Amino acid sequence: MLKMKASCERCSAPLGLSDLAYICSYECTFCPECTAALNQECPNCQGNLVLRPLRRTSPTEVARPGFKAKLEAILR
């Protein structure tokens, strides 16, 4: 699974799950401003920085209250 880092590795700007961010094949993560300053090249591995996919929720996030009961009712 892709590790969604919470901040830019160059300037420490916060990066939410649905914020634009760029990554290399080693999952180094940079904000759009730093990516532009780096000419879309990772300073760690010299690989390409590409747009990171967006996520709306974290896989470790707990389901909303009542979700299990609603699901059980649907599956009956």
C-alpha positions as CSV (number, residue, x, y, z in Angstrom):
1,M,0.0,0.0,0.0
2,L,1.2,3.5,-0.8
3,K,2.3,5.4,2.3
4,M,0.6,8.8,2.3
5,K,3.1,11.1,4.1
6,A,1.6,14.0,6.0
7,S,4.1,16.7,5.1
8,C,6.5,17.9,2.4
9,E,10.0,16.5,2.9
10,R,11.6,19.7,1.8
11,C,9.6,22.5,3.5
12,S,7.5,20.5,6.0
13,A,4.2,21.9,4.7
14,P,1.3,19.9,5.8
15,L,-0.2,17.6,3.2
16,G,-3.7,16.1,3.8
17,L,-5.0,12.9,2.1
18,S,-6.8,14.9,-0.5
19,D,-4.2,17.7,-1.0
20,L,-2.1,17.8,-4.2
21,A,1.3,16.3,-3.6
22,Y,4.0,14.6,-5.7
23,I,5.9,11.4,-5.0
24,C,8.8,9.4,-6.5
25,S,9.0,5.6,-6.8
26,Y,10.4,5.5,-3.3
27,E,7.4,7.5,-1.9
28,C,9.5,10.7,-1.2
29,T,6.7,13.3,-0.9
30,F,6.8,17.0,-1.9
31,C,4.3,19.8,-2.1
32,P,3.5,21.4,-5.5
33,E,5.7,24.4,-4.8
34,C,8.8,22.4,-3.9
35,T,8.2,20.0,-6.8
36,A,8.3,23.0,-9.2
37,A,11.5,24.3,-7.5
38,L,13.1,20.8,-7.9
39,N,12.1,20.6,-11.6
40,Q,10.0,17.5,-10.8
41,E,13.1,15.5,-9.9
42,C,13.5,13.8,-6.6
43,P,16.6,15.1,-4.8
44,N,17.0,11.8,-3.0
45,C,17.0,9.3,-5.9
46,Q,16.9,11.6,-9.0
47,G,13.7,9.9,-10.1
48,N,10.6,11.6,-11.6
49,L,8.1,13.3,-9.2
50,V,4.6,12.4,-10.2
51,L,1.2,13.4,-8.9
52,R,0.2,11.4,-5.8
53,P,-3.3,9.8,-5.9
54,L,-5.9,11.3,-3.7
55,R,-7.6,9.5,-0.8
56,R,-10.7,10.6,0.9
57,T,-10.3,8.6,4.1
58,S,-7.5,6.7,5.9
59,P,-7.6,2.9,5.8
60,T,-7.2,2.9,9.6
61,E,-10.1,5.3,10.1
62,V,-12.9,3.9,12.2
63,A,-16.3,3.5,10.5
64,R,-19.0,6.0,11.4
65,P,-21.3,5.0,14.4
66,G,-24.2,2.9,13.2
67,F,-22.5,1.7,10.1
68,K,-22.3,-1.9,11.2
69,A,-26.0,-2.0,12.1
70,K,-27.0,-0.5,8.7
71,L,-24.8,-3.0,6.9
72,E,-26.2,-6.0,8.8
73,A,-29.8,-4.7,8.0
74,I,-28.9,-4.5,4.3
75,L,-27.4,-8.0,4.2
76,R,-30.4,-9.7,5.8
